[in-house]
Amino acid sequence: MEKFEALGSLIKVEDLRCLSENVLANTFVLESELPFPGYHHDIPTESVPRLVFLMTSEVYNREQVTRAAHNIKMYCPFGFDAAAGEIFINNDKLPCIRIKGLDSFENIAHLQSYFQNEDITFKKKKNLKGKGIIKVRKTFVLEEIKPDIYFDKLENTMAYFQIPKKLSWKLFEKITHNIKNNWDGQHFDAALAFFYKNFDIVEVARIYQESQDIETLEKLKEMYDTEIARY
């Protein structure tokens, strides 16, 4: 089936907490306490950061963050993935750079200094904790395995299926809750996303499961389509 790259965005809610160690002095860094809060299953505890958010003093767009990360990767001794984003928490809208793929908390401060070398400035330290709506502008690498159903080619625990229309996060959250109350399949976490394909916007649900199969995704897509039609 067709494999392609696409620009887009992903929205989800996570519990966030401030990091006070392994970060540059007087800078604001958030960590996701549980990256897939809707999964409700055993996720191995790891001593590495899963998702980290470097809070910036101003808004940097996708191009600026991508260029900075590209330059850093030419000399950085460890791997990472970076994407521009923003977090809505406690009535605040805060710009950030989402970081994943780090193999050590000790690399966070090093990475911050590398971004500073690329003229990225960070927000001063702030004590903040709670649920945040996270919007990340990212590049998807997908394979359409069936019409309107896609596997993520970079992360095999991620899959996507098209939904009929654009939804607010609150409505998507409500619909997901309703579906889970009537779901007897394997546990999953859902997020809201979209990507550009053939000069059009494709609205999708992102599904995280430890193992992905087409039959499960088809069933979930049918349930989402039915539930969305009620609104």
C-alpha positions in Angstrom: 0.0 0.0 0.0 0.9 3.7 -0.3 3.6 5.0 2.1 4.0 8.8 2.4 5.1 11.7 4.6 2.7 14.4 5.7 2.7 17.5 7.7 0.1 17.9 10.4 -0.7 18.3 14.1 -1.7 16.1 17.0 -3.7 17.1 20.1 -3.9 15.2 23.3 -4.2 15.7 27.1 -1.5 14.6 29.6 -0.6 15.1 33.2 2.4 17.3 33.3 5.0 18.2 36.0 8.0 20.5 36.2 11.5 19.1 36.0 13.9 20.7 38.5 16.9 18.5 37.9 19.0 18.0 34.8 17.8 21.2 33.2 19.6 24.6 32.7 19.4 27.0 35.6 16.2 29.1 35.7 14.5 27.4 32.7 11.0 25.9 32.5 10.8 22.3 31.4 7.8 20.0 31.7 7.6 16.2 31.6 4.7 14.0 30.8 4.0 11.8 33.9 2.1 9.2 31.8 2.5 9.6 28.0 -0.6 7.6 27.1 -3.1 8.3 30.0 -6.0 6.6 28.3 -4.3 3.3 27.9 -5.0 2.0 31.4 -2.7 -0.9 31.2 0.8 -1.9 32.3 3.4 0.4 30.8 6.9 -0.4 31.8 8.5 2.1 34.2 11.6 3.5 32.6 14.4 5.6 33.9 14.5 7.6 30.7 12.4 10.6 29.7 9.6 9.7 27.4 8.2 13.1 26.5 9.8 16.4 27.5 8.6 19.9 26.7 11.2 22.7 26.6 9.1 25.8 27.3 10.2 28.7 25.1 10.1 32.5 25.7 8.4 33.1 22.3 6.6 31.2 19.6 8.9 29.3 17.2 7.2 27.9 14.1 7.6 24.5 12.5 10.3 25.7 10.2 12.4 27.3 12.9 12.3 24.3 15.2 13.0 21.9 12.3 16.0 24.0 11.1 17.4 24.2 14.6 17.0 20.5 15.2 18.6 19.7 11.8 21.7 21.8 12.7 22.0 20.3 16.2 21.8 16.7 14.9 25.0 17.4 12.9 27.0 17.6 16.1 24.8 16.2 18.9 26.2 12.9 20.3 22.8 11.5 21.2 19.5 11.0 19.3 16.3 13.0 19.8 13.2 14.1 18.0 11.9 17.7 18.2 8.7 19.3 17.1 7.1 22.8 17.6 4.1 22.8 19.9 2.1 24.6 22.5 0.5 23.6 25.8 -2.8 24.9 27.2 -2.7 24.6 31.0 -4.4 26.6 33.8 -5.8 29.0 31.3 -2.4 29.8 29.8 -1.2 29.1 26.3 2.5 28.3 26.4 4.8 27.7 23.4 7.2 24.8 23.6 9.5 22.4 21.8 8.4 18.8 22.3 11.3 16.4 22.7 11.2 12.6 22.6 13.7 9.8 22.0 16.2 10.9 24.7 18.0 8.0 26.4 18.9 9.9 29.6 17.6 12.8 31.7 21.1 14.1 31.8 20.9 15.0 28.1 18.1 17.5 28.6 20.4 20.3 29.8 22.8 19.6 27.0 20.0 19.7 24.4 18.8 23.0 25.8 22.2 24.5 25.4 22.4 23.3 21.8 19.1 24.9 21.1 20.4 28.2 22.6 23.3 28.0 20.2 20.6 28.0 17.5 19.1 31.2 18.9 16.2 29.5 20.7 15.4 31.2 24.0 13.7 29.5 27.0 11.0 30.6 29.4 12.2 31.3 33.0 11.5 28.6 35.6 7.9 28.3 36.7 6.3 25.9 39.1 3.4 24.3 37.2 1.7 21.0 37.4 -1.6 19.6 36.1 -3.4 18.4 33.1 -2.4 20.2 29.9 -3.8 20.1 26.3 -0.8 19.6 24.1 -0.7 20.5 20.4 2.3 19.3 18.5 3.1 20.2 14.9 4.8 17.2 13.5 5.7 15.2 10.4 3.9 11.9 10.0 5.3 8.9 8.1 2.4 6.7 7.2 1.3 3.7 5.2 -2.3 3.5 4.1 -3.1 -0.2 4.8 -6.8 0.1 3.9 -8.8 3.1 2.7 -8.7 5.7 5.5 -6.7 3.5 7.9 -3.0 4.2 8.4 -0.1 2.6 10.2 2.7 4.8 11.6 6.0 3.7 10.0 8.1 5.3 12.7 6.2 4.0 15.8 4.6 0.6 15.4 2.3 1.2 18.4 0.6 4.0 16.6 -2.2 3.9 14.0 -4.7 6.4 12.6 -8.1 6.3 10.9 -10.0 9.1 9.2 -13.0 10.6 11.1 -15.9 12.3 9.3 -15.3 15.9 10.5 -13.1 18.2 12.6 -13.8 17.9 16.3 -13.0 20.0 19.4 -10.8 18.3 21.9 -13.7 18.3 24.5 -16.1 16.6 22.1 -13.5 14.1 21.0 -12.8 13.3 24.7 -16.5 12.8 25.3 -16.9 10.5 22.3 -13.8 8.5 23.3 -15.2 8.0 26.8 -18.5 6.8 25.4 -16.8 4.3 23.1 -14.6 2.9 25.9 -17.7 2.3 28.0 -18.9 -0.1 25.2 -15.5 -1.5 24.2 -14.4 -5.0 25.1 -11.2 -5.1 22.9 -7.6 -4.4 24.0 -6.9 -1.2 25.8 -6.1 1.9 23.8 -5.2 5.6 24.1 -6.7 8.0 21.6 -5.6 11.4 20.4 -6.9 13.9 17.8 -4.9 14.7 14.7 -4.9 15.9 11.2 -2.5 15.8 8.3 -2.3 17.2 4.7 -2.7 14.8 1.8 -3.2 15.6 -1.8 -3.7 19.3 -1.0 -6.5 18.5 1.4 -6.8 18.1 5.2 -7.5 14.6 6.6 -9.0 14.6 10.1 -7.9 11.4 12.0 -8.0 9.7 15.4 -4.6 8.5 16.6 -4.8 5.1 18.4 -2.0 3.8 20.7 -2.0 0.1 21.4 0.8 -2.3 22.2 -0.1 -4.3 19.1 -2.0 -3.0 16.1 -4.3 -5.0 13.9 -6.5 -4.0 11.0 -9.7 -5.7 12.4 -9.5 -3.8 15.7 -8.9 -0.5 13.9 -11.8 -1.1 11.5 -14.1 -1.8 14.5 -12.9 1.3 16.3 -13.4 3.4 13.2 -16.9 2.2 12.8 -17.7 3.0 16.5 -16.2 6.5 16.2 -18.1 7.2 12.9 -21.3 6.1 14.5 -20.8 8.1 17.7 -19.6 11.3 15.8 -22.8 11.2 13.7 -24.8 11.8 16.8 -23.3 15.3 17.2 
